[in-house]
Amino acid sequence: MASTATTISKTKTTTKTADGSCLKKWLFRLTAVAVLYVTCQYLDTIKHRWYVFEPESLHQLAKAAIAASPDPNDTWFMTNYIAKNLTATYSHTQAALNTNTSEWVFSNAGGAMGAMYVIHASITEYLIVFGTPVGTEGHTGMHTADDYFNILVGEHWTFSPPNLQMERYPAGSVHYLPRGQMKQYKMHEGCFALEYARGWIPPMLPFGLADILFSTLDYVSFYDTARISGREVLKNLLVGKIEMPILSAHFLLSRDKT
């Protein structure tokens, strides 16, 4: 009987220890989630400090490229015009830019297919020329960044219920999609645009890569997209465009002085 009582006592003690250990683990997890949530909320309020580009300036640049083009459908000329202007406007200490305008890759996202040239990519911004000469349509996705779609060639059509009317965006206009919103869109009979996104870019990656991984299986484009985007993000980290408050102190101070 004494042996049985001892065994029961040890079992109860073990159970209490296990329960206490489990409780500590859950308290730690909840605390970690709370700290992560508060940190993300704080970073969201100050992310504007790490923006380099301005939507209105890019819109004016897109219109200037259209006006300077010898042909309204000369996407190649407009792309080179934009790249050269950006290189002349932003120094290498502000942002790293990809000046290789021949570096186009296929892009499948939200059911739509086109090609893109990545001009700039970082944690809080990306700037690309995206489009297709044959037309496409799909879902914009719901993102953690504001998106500015500056039409260079053709027309961009969008639709979002309960508004049952088509929105039409011709060359020279800009379609603005706030973060958290989504639309159906169509690049009617071919369209190209200078697309600028500002906000948290990494959460957008699954949308941009899901069709390649689970539908088209175009792993060549997947490799090129990952290689180019990763390279450009790394280049921006190396020039000081680091999206963490402590590490980017030098960058913020240099911007305040200018």
Residue frames as qw, qx, qy, qz and C-alpha x, y, z in Angstrom:
[[0.000, 0.886, 0.463, 0.000, 0.00, 0.00, 0.00],
 [0.314, -0.783, 0.103, 0.528, 2.82, 2.37, 0.85],
 [0.404, -0.122, 0.604, 0.676, 4.43, 1.64, -2.52],
 [0.203, 0.623, 0.672, 0.346, 1.15, 2.36, -4.32],
 [0.144, -0.927, -0.267, 0.221, 0.69, 5.64, -2.45],
 [0.390, -0.572, 0.324, 0.645, 4.23, 6.67, -3.32],
 [0.361, 0.184, 0.691, 0.599, 3.63, 5.88, -7.01],
 [0.071, 0.812, 0.560, 0.149, 0.40, 7.90, -7.04],
 [0.274, -0.864, -0.049, 0.420, 2.17, 10.81, -5.36],
 [0.402, -0.329, 0.499, 0.693, 4.98, 10.73, -7.91],
 [0.283, 0.462, 0.706, 0.456, 2.46, 10.59, -10.76],
 [0.046, -0.916, -0.392, 0.069, 0.62, 13.64, -9.41],
 [0.354, -0.726, 0.184, 0.560, 3.90, 15.50, -9.00],
 [0.404, -0.033, 0.641, 0.652, 4.95, 14.61, -12.56],
 [0.178, 0.684, 0.650, 0.279, 1.55, 15.72, -13.89],
 [0.163, -0.928, -0.194, 0.273, 1.77, 19.05, -12.05],
 [0.402, -0.517, 0.392, 0.646, 5.30, 19.59, -13.38],
 [0.343, 0.245, 0.708, 0.567, 4.18, 18.80, -16.91],
 [0.054, 0.843, 0.529, 0.085, 1.17, 21.11, -16.59],
 [0.271, -0.852, 0.013, 0.448, 3.39, 23.90, -15.27],
 [0.411, -0.267, 0.553, 0.674, 5.89, 23.42, -18.08],
 [0.262, 0.504, 0.704, 0.426, 3.09, 23.47, -20.69],
 [0.071, -0.919, -0.364, 0.132, 1.64, 26.63, -19.17],
 [0.347, -0.682, 0.237, 0.598, 5.04, 28.35, -19.27],
 [0.392, 0.053, 0.664, 0.635, 5.45, 27.39, -22.94],
 [0.140, 0.715, 0.620, 0.290, 2.07, 28.89, -23.85],
 [0.211, -0.908, -0.154, 0.327, 2.76, 32.04, -21.85],
 [0.404, -0.439, 0.431, 0.677, 6.07, 32.41, -23.67],
 [0.314, 0.319, 0.707, 0.547, 4.39, 31.88, -27.06],
 [0.009, 0.862, 0.503, 0.064, 1.64, 34.39, -26.31],
 [0.312, -0.810, 0.055, 0.493, 4.18, 36.92, -25.10],
 [0.413, -0.185, 0.569, 0.686, 6.28, 36.42, -28.24],
 [0.214, 0.573, 0.677, 0.408, 3.20, 36.89, -30.46],
 [0.132, -0.922, -0.325, 0.164, 2.21, 40.03, -28.53],
 [0.371, -0.642, 0.263, 0.617, 5.73, 41.49, -28.84],
 [0.370, 0.093, 0.671, 0.636, 5.82, 40.66, -32.55],
 [0.110, 0.758, 0.611, 0.203, 2.40, 42.27, -33.08],
 [0.208, -0.912, -0.121, 0.332, 3.36, 45.48, -31.26],
 [0.426, -0.421, 0.446, 0.665, 6.67, 45.63, -33.14],
 [0.313, 0.337, 0.699, 0.547, 4.95, 45.22, -36.50],
 [0.003, -0.882, -0.471, -0.013, 2.38, 47.86, -35.59],
 [0.307, -0.804, 0.094, 0.501, 5.15, 50.28, -34.67],
 [0.403, -0.189, 0.590, 0.673, 7.18, 49.60, -37.81],
 [0.265, 0.594, 0.683, 0.333, 4.04, 50.12, -39.89],
 [0.066, -0.942, -0.273, 0.182, 3.71, 53.66, -38.52],
 [0.229, -0.804, 0.321, 0.445, 7.27, 54.62, -39.50],
 [0.739, 0.145, 0.551, 0.361, 7.79, 52.67, -42.75],
 [0.396, 0.896, 0.183, 0.086, 7.38, 55.89, -44.74],
 [0.301, -0.849, 0.344, 0.267, 10.88, 56.89, -43.55],
 [0.529, -0.274, 0.705, 0.386, 12.40, 54.32, -45.88],
 [0.611, 0.664, 0.428, 0.045, 10.58, 55.35, -49.05],
 [0.400, -0.281, 0.342, 0.803, 12.82, 56.79, -51.76],
 [0.077, 0.255, 0.627, 0.732, 10.37, 57.25, -54.64],
 [0.281, 0.325, 0.373, -0.823, 7.32, 59.51, -54.82],
 [0.474, 0.445, 0.759, 0.027, 4.17, 58.37, -56.67],
 [0.325, 0.886, 0.183, -0.277, 3.53, 61.75, -58.28],
 [0.068, -0.725, 0.546, 0.415, 7.12, 62.06, -59.53],
 [0.373, -0.059, 0.890, 0.256, 6.91, 58.60, -61.07],
 [0.448, 0.666, 0.584, -0.122, 3.61, 59.50, -62.71],
 [0.200, 0.902, -0.134, -0.360, 5.19, 62.59, -64.24],
 [0.228, -0.491, 0.761, 0.357, 8.14, 60.47, -65.40],
 [0.483, 0.270, 0.827, 0.094, 5.78, 57.98, -67.05],
 [0.394, 0.837, 0.327, -0.192, 3.99, 60.79, -68.90],
 [0.004, 0.824, -0.414, -0.388, 7.33, 62.28, -69.96],
 [0.385, -0.208, 0.850, 0.293, 8.41, 58.90, -71.36],
 [0.485, 0.560, 0.672, -0.006, 5.19, 58.68, -73.37],
 [0.242, 0.926, 0.057, -0.283, 5.61, 62.21, -74.72],
 [0.118, -0.719, 0.581, 0.362, 9.24, 61.61, -75.71],
 [0.619, 0.020, 0.771, 0.148, 8.56, 58.27, -77.43],
 [0.115, 0.284, -0.541, -0.783, 8.70, 58.35, -81.24],
 [0.470, -0.165, -0.729, -0.470, 5.86, 55.82, -81.32],
 [0.576, -0.429, 0.206, -0.665, 2.98, 55.41, -78.80],
 [0.977, -0.133, -0.051, -0.160, 3.62, 51.66, -78.70],
 [0.587, 0.523, -0.508, 0.351, 7.40, 51.81, -78.30],
 [0.778, -0.621, -0.072, -0.064, 7.69, 50.18, -74.88],
 [0.834, 0.008, -0.086, 0.546, 11.41, 49.59, -75.36],
 [0.259, 0.547, -0.045, 0.794, 12.09, 53.32, -75.79],
 [0.468, -0.722, -0.052, -0.507, 9.94, 54.25, -72.78],
 [0.895, -0.400, -0.129, 0.149, 11.62, 51.66, -70.58],
 [0.691, 0.137, -0.080, 0.706, 15.08, 52.95, -71.45],
 [0.004, -0.664, -0.038, -0.747, 13.94, 56.56, -71.00],
 [0.668, -0.679, -0.090, -0.290, 12.63, 55.76, -67.51],
 [0.895, -0.239, -0.108, 0.362, 15.75, 53.83, -66.48],
 [0.516, 0.340, -0.053, 0.784, 18.11, 56.60, -67.63],
 [0.210, -0.711, -0.053, -0.668, 16.05, 59.30, -65.91],
 [0.791, -0.594, -0.109, -0.101, 15.94, 57.40, -62.62],
 [0.831, -0.045, -0.107, 0.543, 19.68, 56.78, -62.73],
 [0.298, 0.469, -0.025, 0.831, 20.28, 60.49, -63.24],
 [0.411, -0.688, -0.108, -0.587, 17.82, 61.45, -60.49],
 [0.803, -0.570, 0.097, -0.145, 18.74, 59.03, -57.70],
 [0.140, 0.705, -0.687, 0.110, 22.33, 58.52, -56.61],
 [0.696, 0.069, -0.715, 0.018, 23.69, 55.07, -55.80],
 [0.133, 0.097, -0.712, 0.683, 23.73, 56.06, -52.13],
 [0.522, -0.019, 0.189, -0.832, 19.93, 56.56, -52.14],
 [0.855, 0.142, 0.388, -0.315, 18.84, 53.42, -53.95],
 [0.298, -0.256, 0.811, 0.434, 20.33, 50.72, -56.14],
 [0.659, 0.506, 0.078, -0.551, 18.72, 50.57, -59.59],
 [0.681, 0.049, 0.674, 0.283, 18.87, 47.83, -62.20],
 [0.230, 0.681, -0.216, -0.661, 19.88, 49.55, -65.45],
 [0.138, -0.124, 0.897, 0.400, 19.93, 46.37, -67.57],
 [0.555, 0.280, 0.130, -0.772, 16.73, 47.06, -69.55],
 [0.574, 0.234, -0.683, -0.386, 17.06, 43.77, -71.44],
 [0.070, 0.093, -0.930, 0.348, 16.52, 41.76, -68.24],
 [0.645, -0.086, -0.061, -0.757, 12.86, 40.84, -68.80],
 [0.009, -0.048, 0.991, -0.124, 11.30, 37.70, -67.30],
 [0.432, -0.386, -0.658, -0.482, 7.88, 36.07, -67.53],
 [0.153, -0.086, 0.611, -0.772, 5.51, 36.80, -64.65],
 [0.459, -0.356, -0.711, -0.395, 2.41, 34.76, -63.78],
 [0.056, -0.092, -0.658, 0.745, 0.29, 36.00, -60.89],
 [0.382, 0.339, 0.435, -0.741, -3.40, 35.99, -60.09],
 [0.650, 0.461, 0.604, -0.024, -4.18, 34.18, -63.34],
 [0.400, 0.904, -0.046, -0.141, -2.61, 36.89, -65.51],
 [0.820, -0.078, 0.258, 0.505, 0.55, 36.48, -67.56],
 [0.303, 0.949, -0.068, 0.051, 3.02, 39.08, -68.77],
 [0.761, 0.172, -0.223, 0.584, 6.65, 40.03, -68.52],
 [0.324, -0.943, -0.067, 0.040, 8.45, 42.33, -66.11],
 [0.569, 0.458, -0.291, 0.618, 11.67, 44.27, -65.84],
 [0.590, -0.697, -0.317, 0.256, 12.69, 44.86, -62.21],
 [0.272, 0.780, -0.134, 0.548, 14.11, 48.37, -61.79],
 [0.070, -0.485, 0.572, -0.658, 14.20, 48.45, -57.99],
 [0.765, -0.357, -0.504, -0.184, 13.38, 45.98, -55.23],
 [0.096, 0.346, -0.652, 0.668, 13.68, 46.38, -51.46],
 [0.103, -0.267, -0.889, 0.358, 11.72, 45.47, -48.33],
 [0.141, 0.586, 0.489, -0.631, 9.39, 48.48, -48.55],
 [0.409, 0.682, -0.096, -0.599, 9.37, 49.38, -52.26],
 [0.576, 0.024, 0.683, 0.448, 9.51, 47.87, -55.71],
 [0.351, 0.695, -0.101, -0.619, 9.48, 49.50, -59.12],
 [0.503, 0.018, 0.795, 0.339, 8.98, 47.48, -62.29],
 [0.449, 0.312, -0.330, -0.770, 7.77, 47.77, -65.85],
 [0.396, 0.100, 0.905, -0.120, 5.12, 45.09, -66.37],
 [0.577, 0.460, 0.035, -0.675, 2.91, 44.18, -69.28],
 [0.563, 0.098, 0.787, 0.233, 2.23, 42.16, -72.38],
 [0.152, 0.273, -0.415, -0.854, 1.72, 42.94, -76.09],
 [0.260, -0.144, -0.863, -0.410, -1.02, 40.29, -76.47],
 [0.549, -0.420, -0.063, -0.720, -3.38, 41.09, -73.57],
 [0.418, -0.080, -0.864, 0.271, -4.17, 39.30, -70.31],
 [0.469, -0.568, -0.024, -0.675, -6.48, 39.48, -67.31],
 [0.594, -0.108, -0.741, 0.292, -6.63, 38.27, -63.73],
 [0.531, -0.782, -0.324, 0.028, -6.91, 39.10, -60.03],
 [0.149, 0.842, -0.300, 0.423, -4.84, 41.95, -58.59],
 [0.619, -0.091, -0.630, 0.460, -4.35, 40.12, -55.31],
 [0.404, -0.877, -0.140, -0.219, -4.87, 41.66, -51.88],
 [0.688, 0.299, -0.327, 0.574, -1.59, 43.10, -50.69],
 [0.537, -0.671, -0.270, 0.434, 0.22, 44.79, -47.80],
 [0.332, -0.259, 0.200, 0.885, 1.41, 47.63, -50.05],
 [0.395, 0.745, 0.190, -0.503, -0.19, 50.48, -51.98],
 [0.593, 0.102, 0.616, 0.509, 0.12, 49.97, -55.72],
 [0.243, 0.750, -0.036, -0.614, 0.46, 52.69, -58.40],
 [0.654, 0.230, 0.642, 0.328, 0.01, 51.44, -61.97],
 [0.107, 0.697, -0.160, -0.690, 1.23, 54.11, -64.40],
 [0.775, 0.438, 0.454, 0.038, -0.03, 53.16, -67.87],
 [0.238, -0.516, 0.471, 0.675, 2.58, 53.57, -70.62],
 [0.212, 0.150, -0.723, -0.641, 1.05, 51.69, -73.55],
 [0.320, -0.292, -0.860, -0.272, -2.50, 50.49, -74.22],
 [0.490, -0.487, -0.008, -0.723, -5.36, 50.44, -71.74],
 [0.161, 0.037, -0.889, 0.426, -5.86, 48.98, -68.29],
 [0.556, -0.399, -0.337, -0.647, -9.40, 47.96, -67.32],
 [0.106, 0.071, -0.843, 0.523, -10.50, 47.19, -63.75],
 [0.581, -0.415, -0.394, -0.579, -13.65, 46.22, -61.89],
 [0.174, 0.046, -0.809, 0.560, -14.57, 45.81, -58.23],
 [0.400, -0.587, -0.613, -0.346, -18.07, 45.03, -56.86],
 [0.383, 0.564, 0.702, -0.205, -20.46, 46.42, -55.77],
 [0.240, 0.685, -0.203, -0.657, -19.51, 48.95, -58.47],
 [0.752, 0.241, 0.607, 0.091, -20.56, 47.06, -61.60],
 [0.477, 0.875, -0.026, -0.076, -19.09, 49.55, -64.05],
 [0.848, 0.137, 0.017, 0.511, -15.73, 49.07, -65.76],
 [0.222, -0.890, 0.139, 0.373, -12.95, 51.52, -64.87],
 [0.780, 0.523, 0.117, 0.324, -10.83, 52.43, -67.89],
 [0.393, -0.791, 0.218, 0.415, -7.23, 53.71, -67.61],
 [0.722, 0.673, 0.012, 0.161, -5.56, 54.85, -70.85],
 [0.716, 0.140, -0.128, 0.672, -1.89, 55.64, -71.44],
 [0.124, 0.488, -0.135, 0.853, -0.75, 58.52, -69.25],
 [0.616, -0.577, -0.030, -0.536, -3.15, 57.74, -66.42],
 [0.142, 0.316, -0.851, 0.395, -2.47, 55.95, -63.15],
 [0.736, -0.386, -0.443, -0.337, -4.52, 53.28, -61.42],
 [0.078, -0.478, 0.643, -0.593, -4.19, 53.41, -57.64],
 [0.774, -0.280, -0.539, -0.180, -4.93, 50.29, -55.59],
 [0.332, -0.680, 0.440, -0.483, -4.74, 50.87, -51.81],
 [0.181, 0.224, -0.938, 0.191, -3.39, 48.04, -49.69],
 [0.288, 0.154, 0.805, -0.495, -5.99, 45.56, -48.52],
 [0.624, 0.489, 0.158, -0.589, -8.20, 46.08, -51.59],
 [0.414, -0.079, 0.824, 0.377, -8.53, 43.91, -54.66],
 [0.542, 0.545, -0.015, -0.639, -9.95, 44.07, -58.19],
 [0.779, 0.283, 0.502, 0.247, -10.30, 42.12, -61.38],
 [0.049, 0.765, -0.259, -0.587, -8.18, 43.67, -64.12],
 [0.797, 0.405, 0.397, 0.209, -7.57, 43.33, -67.82],
 [0.190, -0.560, 0.387, 0.708, -4.72, 44.63, -69.94],
 [0.683, 0.569, 0.379, -0.258, -6.83, 44.97, -73.05],
 [0.760, 0.628, 0.071, 0.150, -5.18, 43.97, -76.35],
 [0.703, 0.201, -0.180, 0.658, -1.75, 44.60, -74.88],
 [0.252, -0.928, -0.021, -0.272, -0.65, 47.04, -72.23],
 [0.671, 0.080, -0.412, 0.611, 2.51, 48.04, -70.37],
 [0.343, -0.890, -0.121, -0.274, 2.81, 50.02, -67.15],
 [0.294, 0.428, -0.578, 0.630, 5.36, 51.42, -64.74],
 [0.700, -0.549, -0.415, -0.192, 4.26, 49.78, -61.49],
 [0.152, 0.456, -0.550, 0.683, 5.30, 51.15, -58.11],
 [0.704, -0.518, -0.472, -0.116, 4.43, 49.44, -54.83],
 [0.112, 0.482, -0.515, 0.700, 5.20, 50.93, -51.41],
 [0.771, -0.440, 0.094, -0.451, 4.56, 49.15, -48.14],
 [0.570, -0.413, 0.710, -0.025, 5.59, 45.70, -46.92],
 [0.538, 0.493, -0.523, -0.440, 6.82, 43.86, -50.01],
 [0.004, 0.263, -0.964, 0.044, 7.82, 40.36, -48.70],
 [0.480, 0.228, 0.737, -0.417, 4.18, 39.30, -47.97],
 [0.606, 0.576, -0.075, -0.544, 3.43, 39.92, -51.66],
 [0.048, 0.482, -0.832, -0.272, 5.87, 37.22, -52.80],
 [0.415, 0.127, 0.894, -0.110, 3.51, 34.21, -52.42],
 [0.544, 0.676, 0.309, -0.389, 1.04, 35.89, -54.80],
 [0.319, 0.778, -0.402, -0.362, 3.77, 36.57, -57.32],
 [0.064, 0.452, -0.882, -0.117, 5.20, 33.05, -57.23],
 [0.615, 0.046, 0.685, -0.387, 2.24, 30.74, -56.51],
 [0.774, 0.525, 0.034, -0.352, 1.14, 30.38, -60.16],
 [0.408, 0.637, -0.651, -0.056, 4.66, 29.41, -61.20],
 [0.166, -0.348, 0.879, -0.282, 5.06, 26.86, -58.41],
 [0.445, 0.157, 0.811, -0.347, 1.64, 25.22, -58.60],
 [0.637, 0.616, 0.300, -0.354, 0.30, 25.92, -62.09],
 [0.562, 0.768, -0.264, -0.160, 2.68, 26.80, -64.92],
 [0.899, -0.275, 0.222, 0.260, 5.68, 24.95, -63.42],
 [0.544, 0.759, -0.095, 0.346, 7.90, 27.42, -65.25],
 [0.736, -0.583, -0.043, 0.342, 10.88, 26.98, -62.97],
 [0.568, 0.256, 0.128, 0.772, 13.16, 28.87, -65.35],
 [0.078, -0.714, -0.159, -0.678, 11.10, 32.03, -64.75],
 [0.695, -0.698, -0.172, -0.030, 10.93, 31.21, -61.05],
 [0.774, -0.202, -0.013, 0.600, 14.72, 31.03, -60.89],
 [0.345, 0.416, 0.150, 0.828, 15.16, 34.26, -62.84],
 [0.325, -0.782, -0.226, -0.482, 12.58, 36.09, -60.72],
 [0.760, -0.621, -0.106, 0.156, 14.14, 34.93, -57.45],
 [0.723, -0.007, 0.053, 0.689, 17.67, 35.63, -58.69],
 [0.212, 0.528, 0.162, 0.806, 16.98, 39.15, -59.95],
 [0.439, -0.777, -0.199, -0.404, 14.69, 40.21, -57.10],
 [0.811, -0.508, -0.108, 0.270, 17.02, 38.79, -54.45],
 [0.630, 0.147, 0.048, 0.761, 20.02, 40.44, -56.07],
 [0.030, 0.641, 0.152, 0.751, 18.32, 43.86, -56.15],
 [0.620, -0.744, -0.174, -0.178, 17.16, 43.61, -52.52],
 [0.816, -0.311, -0.050, 0.485, 20.68, 42.68, -51.45],
 [0.448, 0.371, 0.096, 0.808, 22.17, 45.58, -53.44],
 [0.229, -0.751, -0.146, -0.602, 19.83, 47.99, -51.66],
 [0.771, -0.615, -0.133, 0.097, 20.73, 46.56, -48.30],
 [0.758, -0.059, 0.009, 0.650, 24.39, 47.10, -49.10],
 [0.239, 0.479, 0.103, 0.839, 23.89, 50.76, -50.06],
 [0.028, 0.005, -0.510, 0.860, 22.11, 51.45, -46.78],
 [0.556, -0.175, -0.219, -0.782, 18.44, 51.01, -47.71],
 [0.301, -0.049, -0.922, 0.238, 17.91, 48.75, -44.69],
 [0.457, -0.501, -0.324, -0.660, 14.39, 48.59, -43.34],
 [0.657, -0.486, -0.519, 0.251, 15.19, 48.31, -39.64],
 [0.158, -0.975, -0.074, -0.140, 15.31, 51.42, -37.40],
 [0.600, -0.693, 0.275, 0.290, 18.64, 50.76, -35.68],
 [0.698, -0.012, 0.481, 0.530, 20.54, 49.55, -38.74],
 [0.380, 0.651, 0.413, 0.511, 19.23, 52.36, -40.98],
 [0.296, -0.830, -0.206, 0.425, 20.17, 55.23, -38.66],
 [0.362, -0.345, 0.363, 0.786, 22.95, 56.41, -40.97],
 [0.175, 0.374, 0.693, 0.591, 20.61, 56.36, -43.96],
 [0.132, -0.836, -0.533, -0.016, 17.92, 58.36, -42.16],
 [0.352, -0.722, -0.015, 0.596, 20.42, 60.95, -40.98],
 [0.319, -0.107, 0.513, 0.790, 21.78, 61.40, -44.50],
 [0.055, 0.590, 0.677, 0.437, 18.24, 61.94, -45.80],
 [0.248, -0.852, -0.386, 0.252, 17.46, 64.49, -43.10],
 [0.374, -0.532, 0.177, 0.739, 20.54, 66.52, -44.09],
 [0.240, 0.108, 0.619, 0.740, 19.56, 66.66, -47.76]]
